[in-house]
Amino acid sequence: MLILRTCHQLNALASISSNNRLVAPAKNAYKSIINTRPMATTVGAKDVKGAIEINGLTYPTDDWTNVTPKILSYLGANKHLQRNHPLSIIRQRIVSYFYSAYRNSRGNPLFSVYDQLSPIVTVEQNFDNLLFPGDHVSRAKADCYYINRNHLLRAHTTAHQSDLISCGLDNFMVAGEVYRRDEIDSTHYPVFHQLDAVRLVTKDTLFGRNLDLEIFEKDWQFHVQNHSPPQTSSKCLDETKQACHTLEAVKLMEHEMKNILVGLARDLFGTQLEYRWVDTYFPFTQPSWELEILYKGKWLEVLGCGIMRHEILQRSGAHNQIGYAFGLGLERLAMVLFDIPDIRLFWSNDSGFLNQFSEENLHKLPKYKPVSGYPQCTNDLSFWLPTGVEVDAGFACNDFYDLVRSVAGDVVEQISLVDRFKHPKTGKSSVCFRIVYRHMERTLTQAEANQVHKRIADACAETFQVQIR
Ligand code: DAH
């Protein structure tokens, strides 16, 4: 989940001010390798001098720009909407579960679905509206793809929550791709897909005929009348509920939400499912939980959820409602449900992969059969960093991973930092990355891997001013 960052990411945060200089030269270095993936037909992105043009709109670049042409080439790919694609099948399973779980008095689905919202959002949408503190680690340049200081590629589909509530919606789902800078391995990809949902209720819907029950504490209403605009402090976050809500309102919402979400997990994984709720923290919900399921003997986190922070509802005009929200990752679910071993496969256009899945019967989820185990090629890349530069102090590994993605694309299966060394005399730092190459659809020869490796080394030397060893 977005907010639970590893130490590695915290370290990366420490280096944001020092890695600015890596951004500008990177643009030139990428020139030779733009369009390693064909541009999606519905979206056009152009690198104009001092600006990026996406779909006819021009965004000025600045010292926060770190989005690469390679990453922009994923815009409009819409894997979650592609016919017979495993991500689309999982999305449809979740949507149809919600359609049948919640119906209005005429028998129609209560939830509406938004699955084609633009992934270009403002910092306000992605963070501020969701009450992320100004210094929250998730905002780091090392972790997000920024177009400029004001715009980024959404890091979660929760970014649309407050706008949709402002539009007057009470029950809705948002599905789409999200973008995060991360390491490279079989479960991480810079673009992946999420589905978020919100349900808001009024006092009448929540308590029915129990007219003496209230959603809000009386004292709190007094407090709000006397303090507008609403307070945004996160003081109440250690408590089991927000100060404004009554215990009965929160408990009833929690019960409904957990019931529905366990129902969803059972629908996907079978009724025998073993699960547990784990308390957690999100800036936009309080209380918050993660649902974990026991899968092949290990606890696996499948979603995050909670009671929505009332400040968000208030600012979006839903003053008298209480809501729950949740968000989940489609790749994680699809990998488990179809037994898909590598996240890159979701981007494969190989018919051997795609023909294994069909949305004809959403309740039949076949296990993926590897087309063939193509061999891996492993090459190490060692280089001296410029004087005074070290990992996380002037050199961010995520910048290196992005460069590798831009140069080599999906033939890189994994990268790991295998060695760090500081020369006792010169004081210069050296790093060694192990890069594992494997083609998803055919055998990659060692000679081909060497060629790609050489291109990475050249781009790396030029972009980061390092000396290849
Ligand atoms: N946005 C969170 C993430 O990407 C997931 C999430 C958690 C979404 C709780 C929600 C929620 O709507 O209520 O990690």
Boltz pocket constraint, residues with backbone or C-beta under 6 A from the ligand:
constraints:
  - pocket:
      binder: B
      contacts: [[A, 1], [A, 2], [A, 3], [A, 155], [A, 156], [A, 157], [A, 158], [A, 196], [A, 197], [A, 282], [A, 285], [A, 289], [A, 303], [A, 304], [A, 305], [A, 306], [A, 324], [A, 325], [A, 326], [A, 327], [A, 328]]
      max_distance: 6.0
